[in-house]
Amino acid sequence: MKLADKYQKEILPVLQKELGLKNPMAVPRLLKIAINISAKEMLLDKKSGEKIVEQLSVISGQKPTIRLAKKAIAGFKLRQKDPVGVAVTLRQKHMYDFFEKLVSIVLPRVRDFRGVSLKSFDGKGGYTLGLSEQIVFPEIEYDRIDRVRGLEITVVTSGRNKEETKKLLELLGMPFTKT
């Protein structure tokens, strides 16, 4: 069963009952997933930027956009509109497919994995997870990468607070650390 179907049939009624909500539209749900790779080597080498775009498109299944610097920072030798990173936003079917892959395949492949942190909630329905290597994704071929890079995954939900967001992510299968 796909995650989107599982949410509609199983998770939504359970969440509605646990949170004491009368309207099913008030139940928290996934809105989008944003994946971001920041890379300072994009300033020096154009080919590295192309490789980062290629790797992120393989990971996400969607073509990412190159993010540009908003203002110049002399201490970092950064000029306005210099490329500083790559990002992609997933919604609807792509979002559910990526989340399912993240929870069932990618996170168990992380070295010494004991669950994701409970401190990464923003209090407004968002959860951010950082991975130190992109090679935990099965689509990335280790022989073809030029450099190991980290990436940041932000899961945005319609939860109004940390508790609602945590409950939703737990029911969707996110493995949190045991305290």
N, C-alpha and C positions, 0 to 999 in steps of 0.2 A: 504494500500500500504506500503510495506517495505521501510525503510529509504534508502537503497542502490538504489532501483528502483526510489524512489522519487528524489534522487540526480541526477541520470542519465537523467530523463525525465523533471524535473521541475527546479531544482536548478542550474545545469550546464549551461543551456542557459541563465538564468537570470544573473548569476555571470559573464559569458563571456561577455555579453552586458554591464553590469555595470562597469567592469574593463577594457573594451575596448581591449580585447584580441582576436586575429584572430584564433589562434590555440586552439581547445578545450582541448588539453593535457596540456596547460599552466595554465588552470584554477585550483585554489587550491582545494585539496581534502583531505580527512582523510587518513593518512598513518598508524597510530597505536594508541592504547590506552594502557598506562602502569599504573598498579595499584600497590601501594606499601604500606606496613604496616611495620613501624619500631617499634621494641619492645625490650626493654632492659631486660624484664623478661625472655626472651629466654635463657639468660646466666645462670640463676639460676634454671629454671625449664624446663625440656625437654617436659613435657606434654603440657605446654602452647604453645610451638612451634608447636606441632601437632594440637592443637585447632585452632591456627591462620591459619595454612595451610588449615585445613578443612573449616573454615569460608570463607577464600578468594576463595577457589575452588567453594564453593556454590554460592558466589556472582558473580564470573566471568564466571563460567561454564568451567573452564580450570584448570589443576593442576599447582599451583605456584611453584616457586623455592625458596629455602632458600638462602638468601644472607649472605655472610661471610665477616668479617672485613678484610680489605686489609692490615692494619698495627696495631700494638699494641699501645694502648694509656694508659699509667699507671694511669693517673688521673681519668679515667673512669673504671679502673680495667678491661680493655679489652685486650685480647690477639689476636694475628694474627690468622685468620681463625675461630674465635668464631662466632656463628650465631648472627646476629644483626637485621635481618628483613626478610620479605617475599615479593616477587614481581611476577607479571604475566604480560605478554605482549599479547594484543589481536590484531589480524589482520583480514582483510577480513570480512566474515559473522559475526563472534563473536564480532568484533569491532562495526559493525553497530547495532547489536542486543543490545549490552551493552549500547551504546550511546542513543539509543531510549528509553531504560528502565530508564537510568539516567535522561534524560530530562523530560519524561512524568510521571514517577512514583516516583523516588527517591527524586529528588529536591523538589517537592511540599510537601513531607513528612517531610522535615527539619523544625525544630521549628523556628518560626519567620522569615520565608524565604521571602526575598524581592528582590531576584535576585542574580546572582553571580557577583563577583567583576570584574571591568574593569582593575584592576592593576596587574592581574596575567599573562599577556602575556610576553613572553621572547624576542620578537622582531624578532625571526627566525622561526615563524610558530608553536610555541608551546603554550599551555595554561594549567596551572596547577591549580587544584581545590582541596582544602582540606576539608574533612568531619570529624567532631569531634566524630561521633559515627557510628558504622557499623550497628546499629539496624534500620536505615532508609531504609535498603534494605528489601523488602518483604520476601525474602527467609530465612532470619535469624530469628530463633525462639527465642524470648526474654528469655524464660525459660531455654534454653540450653546453653546460653553464660556464660562464667565464669567471663568475665570482659569487660566493654565497651572500645573499642579502636577506634582510629582515623585512617583514611586512606587518601592517596594522590592519585589523579587521574590526569594523564598527557595526554592530547590530543595532538597528534603530527599531523600537517597538512603540506601540501606542499606549504603553503602560504609563500611569501617572506618577508612579514612585518606584523606588528600588524594590520593594516587596512584590509588587505586581509583575515587574519585569523579571525578577528572579524566578517567580513561580511559573511564568510562561516559558522561560528558557529551560527550566528543569523538566517541565512536561514535554517540551520538544526534544529533550535528550541531551542537553548540555551538561557535561560532567563537572560539577563544582567540587572544590576541595572539601574534605570532611574536617570540621573544626573540633 
